[in-house]
Amino acid sequence: MFIKYIIDMENTPNLEIEVMKTYRGLSKESKVQIALEIIDAQKLCFKTKDDDYIDELERLLDLFNSGTVAVIKATYFGKNGTVLDKGFGTLHIDDYLISKGKKKQYWVNELCRATYVPPKQKKSPIEYVIKKAEEFVKNDYLKRKTVKVENKLNLLVEKNPKYGSPQALLSLYSAKYGFTNQGNVPKYPEDYYYMTKDLSQ
């Protein structure tokens, strides 16, 4: 089974969380469907333009085929199944820290919150996405035999985004989600900061 669905009620009957595995033979059609959902959300959270549609689709499909192990989605539904608020994140294994073959790292990318029907829900869907990402990493780490990885969750913060403030994101991920700012990411020092959360405890 290539896509695993997890439903968490957690005292919120209209919340659905999905963990979709994107490796081990997942069909191209399924990957395209997931990518299109992400692009639709990014129109709200990243202000992605229609002109960027094809480039974004190709970029996401490349990511899915080069180290992405899962896509996590948390969705608040209203009456009649109306999508109110949605959060996305992808989990990627790569060596952005240039560890020279020692250990690769888990990275949560494409974090995006799209509120389709205001007001925003009090508890951000991104909170559930990060929580599930942490659980996935802890379980996946124990199963890894051939690929050495760190038992940590990392994320990138763009230094010069078109929209939003990197300092605000650094503060948010630190204060709310427990990540620590590690400075410039070695692989892309001019473009990104990176943050880390140790999951070994």
C-alpha positions as a Markdown table, in Angstrom:
| # | Residue | x | y | z |
|---|---|---|---|---|
| 1 | Met | 0.0 | 0.0 | 0.0 |
| 2 | Phe | 1.7 | 3.1 | -1.2 |
| 3 | Ile | -0.4 | 5.8 | 0.5 |
| 4 | Lys | -1.2 | 5.5 | 4.2 |
| 5 | Tyr | -4.1 | 7.5 | 5.6 |
| 6 | Ile | -4.2 | 8.4 | 9.2 |
| 7 | Ile | -7.3 | 10.0 | 10.7 |
| 8 | Asp | -6.9 | 11.7 | 14.0 |
| 9 | Met | -9.9 | 13.1 | 15.8 |
| 10 | Glu | -8.2 | 14.5 | 18.9 |
| 11 | Asn | -11.3 | 16.2 | 20.2 |
| 12 | Thr | -11.7 | 18.0 | 16.8 |
| 13 | Pro | -14.3 | 15.9 | 14.9 |
| 14 | Asn | -13.7 | 17.9 | 11.6 |
| 15 | Leu | -9.9 | 17.4 | 11.5 |
| 16 | Glu | -8.3 | 14.8 | 9.1 |
| 17 | Ile | -4.6 | 14.1 | 9.0 |
| 18 | Glu | -3.1 | 12.1 | 6.1 |
| 19 | Val | 0.4 | 10.7 | 5.8 |
| 20 | Met | 1.1 | 9.8 | 2.2 |
| 21 | Lys | 4.2 | 7.8 | 1.5 |
| 22 | Thr | 5.8 | 8.9 | -1.8 |
| 23 | Tyr | 8.3 | 6.1 | -2.4 |
| 24 | Arg | 8.5 | 2.4 | -3.2 |
| 25 | Gly | 6.7 | 2.5 | -6.5 |
| 26 | Leu | 4.0 | 5.2 | -6.0 |
| 27 | Ser | 2.5 | 5.8 | -9.4 |
| 28 | Lys | 3.2 | 9.0 | -11.3 |
| 29 | Glu | -0.5 | 9.7 | -11.4 |
| 30 | Ser | -0.7 | 9.7 | -7.6 |
| 31 | Lys | 2.4 | 11.9 | -7.3 |
| 32 | Val | 0.9 | 14.4 | -9.8 |
| 33 | Gln | -2.4 | 14.4 | -7.8 |
| 34 | Ile | -0.5 | 15.2 | -4.5 |
| 35 | Ala | 1.6 | 17.9 | -6.2 |
| 36 | Leu | -1.5 | 19.6 | -7.6 |
| 37 | Glu | -3.0 | 19.7 | -4.1 |
| 38 | Ile | 0.1 | 21.3 | -2.8 |
| 39 | Ile | 0.2 | 23.9 | -5.6 |
| 40 | Asp | -3.4 | 24.8 | -5.0 |
| 41 | Ala | -2.6 | 25.5 | -1.3 |
| 42 | Gln | 0.5 | 27.4 | -2.3 |
| 43 | Lys | -1.6 | 29.9 | -4.3 |
| 44 | Leu | -2.8 | 31.1 | -0.9 |
| 45 | Cys | 0.2 | 30.7 | 1.4 |
| 46 | Phe | 3.0 | 31.5 | -1.0 |
| 47 | Lys | 1.0 | 33.6 | -3.5 |
| 48 | Thr | 2.1 | 31.2 | -6.3 |
| 49 | Lys | 1.0 | 32.6 | -9.7 |
| 50 | Asp | -0.8 | 30.7 | -12.4 |
| 51 | Asp | 2.2 | 31.4 | -14.7 |
| 52 | Asp | 4.4 | 29.4 | -12.3 |
| 53 | Tyr | 2.1 | 26.3 | -12.4 |
| 54 | Ile | 4.1 | 24.1 | -14.7 |
| 55 | Asp | 7.5 | 25.0 | -13.1 |
| 56 | Glu | 6.1 | 24.2 | -9.6 |
| 57 | Leu | 4.6 | 20.9 | -10.8 |
| 58 | Glu | 7.9 | 19.9 | -12.3 |
| 59 | Arg | 9.8 | 21.0 | -9.2 |
| 60 | Leu | 7.6 | 19.0 | -6.8 |
| 61 | Leu | 7.7 | 15.9 | -9.0 |
| 62 | Asp | 11.5 | 16.1 | -9.0 |
| 63 | Leu | 11.5 | 16.3 | -5.2 |
| 64 | Phe | 9.2 | 13.3 | -5.0 |
| 65 | Asn | 11.6 | 11.3 | -7.1 |
| 66 | Ser | 14.8 | 12.4 | -5.3 |
| 67 | Gly | 14.6 | 11.8 | -1.6 |
| 68 | Thr | 11.0 | 12.7 | -0.5 |
| 69 | Val | 9.6 | 9.9 | 1.7 |
| 70 | Ala | 6.2 | 11.3 | 2.7 |
| 71 | Val | 3.7 | 14.2 | 2.3 |
| 72 | Ile | 1.7 | 15.1 | 5.3 |
| 73 | Lys | -1.6 | 17.0 | 5.1 |
| 74 | Ala | -3.9 | 18.2 | 7.9 |
| 75 | Thr | -7.3 | 19.5 | 6.9 |
| 76 | Tyr | -10.1 | 21.1 | 8.8 |
| 77 | Phe | -13.5 | 20.3 | 7.3 |
| 78 | Gly | -16.8 | 22.2 | 7.8 |
| 79 | Lys | -20.3 | 21.2 | 7.0 |
| 80 | Asn | -20.9 | 19.1 | 3.9 |
| 81 | Gly | -17.2 | 18.5 | 3.6 |
| 82 | Thr | -16.2 | 22.1 | 2.9 |
| 83 | Val | -12.4 | 22.6 | 3.3 |
| 84 | Leu | -11.8 | 25.4 | 5.9 |
| 85 | Asp | -8.1 | 25.3 | 6.6 |
| 86 | Lys | -5.4 | 23.1 | 5.3 |
| 87 | Gly | -1.7 | 22.5 | 6.1 |
| 88 | Phe | 1.0 | 20.7 | 4.0 |
| 89 | Gly | 4.5 | 19.5 | 4.6 |
| 90 | Thr | 6.9 | 17.1 | 2.8 |
| 91 | Leu | 9.6 | 14.9 | 4.4 |
| 92 | His | 12.8 | 14.7 | 2.5 |
| 93 | Ile | 16.1 | 12.9 | 3.2 |
| 94 | Asp | 19.2 | 14.7 | 1.9 |
| 95 | Asp | 22.6 | 15.9 | 2.9 |
| 96 | Tyr | 22.1 | 19.7 | 3.0 |
| 97 | Leu | 24.7 | 19.8 | 5.8 |
| 98 | Ile | 27.4 | 18.3 | 3.6 |
| 99 | Ser | 28.3 | 15.6 | 6.1 |
| 100 | Lys | 30.7 | 14.0 | 3.6 |
| 101 | Gly | 29.0 | 10.6 | 3.7 |
| 102 | Lys | 28.6 | 10.4 | 7.5 |
| 103 | Lys | 24.8 | 10.8 | 7.9 |
| 104 | Lys | 22.0 | 12.3 | 5.9 |
| 105 | Gln | 19.3 | 14.3 | 7.5 |
| 106 | Tyr | 15.5 | 14.5 | 7.6 |
| 107 | Trp | 14.0 | 17.8 | 6.3 |
| 108 | Val | 10.5 | 19.0 | 6.5 |
| 109 | Asn | 9.9 | 21.2 | 3.4 |
| 110 | Glu | 7.0 | 22.9 | 1.7 |
| 111 | Leu | 5.4 | 23.9 | 5.0 |
| 112 | Cys | 2.2 | 25.8 | 3.8 |
| 113 | Arg | -1.0 | 26.8 | 5.5 |
| 114 | Ala | -4.0 | 27.7 | 3.3 |
| 115 | Thr | -7.1 | 29.1 | 4.9 |
| 116 | Tyr | -10.0 | 28.7 | 2.4 |
| 117 | Val | -12.8 | 29.9 | 4.7 |
| 118 | Pro | -11.9 | 32.6 | 7.3 |
| 119 | Pro | -11.4 | 32.9 | 10.2 |
| 120 | Lys | -8.3 | 30.7 | 10.7 |
| 121 | Gln | -8.7 | 27.8 | 13.0 |
| 122 | Lys | -7.3 | 28.5 | 16.5 |
| 123 | Lys | -4.9 | 25.5 | 16.3 |
| 124 | Ser | -2.9 | 25.7 | 13.0 |
| 125 | Pro | -3.0 | 22.6 | 10.8 |
| 126 | Ile | 0.8 | 23.1 | 10.6 |
| 127 | Glu | 1.0 | 22.1 | 14.2 |
| 128 | Tyr | -0.4 | 18.7 | 13.3 |
| 129 | Val | 1.8 | 18.4 | 10.2 |
| 130 | Ile | 5.0 | 18.9 | 12.3 |
| 131 | Lys | 3.8 | 16.6 | 15.0 |
| 132 | Lys | 3.2 | 13.8 | 12.5 |
| 133 | Ala | 6.5 | 14.5 | 10.8 |
| 134 | Glu | 8.2 | 14.0 | 14.1 |
| 135 | Glu | 6.4 | 10.7 | 14.6 |
| 136 | Phe | 7.2 | 9.6 | 11.1 |
| 137 | Val | 10.9 | 10.4 | 11.5 |
| 138 | Lys | 11.2 | 8.5 | 14.9 |
| 139 | Asn | 9.6 | 5.4 | 13.4 |
| 140 | Asp | 11.5 | 5.6 | 10.1 |
| 141 | Tyr | 14.8 | 6.2 | 11.8 |
| 142 | Leu | 14.5 | 2.9 | 13.7 |
| 143 | Lys | 13.9 | 1.0 | 10.4 |
| 144 | Arg | 16.8 | 2.5 | 8.4 |
| 145 | Lys | 19.5 | -0.1 | 7.7 |
| 146 | Thr | 21.4 | 1.0 | 4.7 |
| 147 | Val | 21.0 | 4.8 | 4.7 |
| 148 | Lys | 22.5 | 6.4 | 7.8 |
| 149 | Val | 20.4 | 9.3 | 9.0 |
| 150 | Glu | 20.3 | 11.6 | 12.0 |
| 151 | Asn | 17.5 | 11.3 | 14.5 |
| 152 | Lys | 16.6 | 14.9 | 14.1 |
| 153 | Leu | 14.1 | 16.9 | 12.1 |
| 154 | Asn | 15.4 | 19.9 | 10.2 |
| 155 | Leu | 13.8 | 22.7 | 8.2 |
| 156 | Leu | 14.9 | 25.5 | 5.8 |
| 157 | Val | 13.9 | 29.1 | 6.1 |
| 158 | Glu | 14.4 | 31.2 | 3.0 |
| 159 | Lys | 16.5 | 34.3 | 3.5 |
| 160 | Asn | 14.8 | 36.5 | 0.9 |
| 161 | Pro | 11.3 | 35.3 | 0.3 |
| 162 | Lys | 8.9 | 37.1 | -2.0 |
| 163 | Tyr | 6.4 | 37.3 | 0.8 |
| 164 | Gly | 6.7 | 37.2 | 4.6 |
| 165 | Ser | 9.6 | 37.7 | 7.0 |
| 166 | Pro | 12.3 | 35.1 | 7.6 |
| 167 | Gln | 12.9 | 36.5 | 11.1 |
| 168 | Ala | 9.2 | 36.0 | 11.9 |
| 169 | Leu | 9.4 | 32.4 | 10.8 |
| 170 | Leu | 12.6 | 31.7 | 12.7 |
| 171 | Ser | 10.9 | 33.1 | 15.9 |
| 172 | Leu | 7.7 | 31.1 | 15.2 |
| 173 | Tyr | 9.4 | 27.7 | 14.6 |
| 174 | Ser | 11.6 | 28.3 | 17.7 |
| 175 | Ala | 8.9 | 29.5 | 20.2 |
| 176 | Lys | 6.0 | 27.3 | 19.0 |
| 177 | Tyr | 7.6 | 24.2 | 17.7 |
| 178 | Gly | 10.9 | 23.8 | 19.5 |
| 179 | Phe | 13.4 | 24.2 | 16.6 |
| 180 | Thr | 16.7 | 25.9 | 17.2 |
| 181 | Asn | 18.3 | 28.2 | 14.6 |
| 182 | Gln | 21.6 | 26.8 | 13.3 |
| 183 | Gly | 22.5 | 29.6 | 11.0 |
| 184 | Asn | 23.3 | 29.2 | 7.3 |
| 185 | Val | 22.7 | 25.8 | 5.7 |
| 186 | Pro | 26.1 | 24.6 | 4.3 |
| 187 | Lys | 24.7 | 23.5 | 0.9 |
| 188 | Tyr | 22.9 | 26.8 | 0.2 |
| 189 | Pro | 24.5 | 29.4 | 2.5 |
| 190 | Glu | 23.4 | 32.4 | 0.6 |
| 191 | Asp | 19.7 | 31.3 | 0.3 |
| 192 | Tyr | 18.6 | 29.6 | 3.5 |
| 193 | Tyr | 18.9 | 29.4 | 7.2 |
| 194 | Tyr | 18.3 | 26.0 | 8.8 |
| 195 | Met | 16.7 | 24.9 | 12.0 |
| 196 | Thr | 17.0 | 21.6 | 13.9 |
| 197 | Lys | 14.9 | 19.7 | 16.5 |
| 198 | Asp | 16.6 | 16.7 | 18.2 |
| 199 | Leu | 14.2 | 13.7 | 18.4 |
| 200 | Ser | 16.5 | 11.3 | 20.2 |
| 201 | Gln | 15.0 | 12.0 | 23.6 |
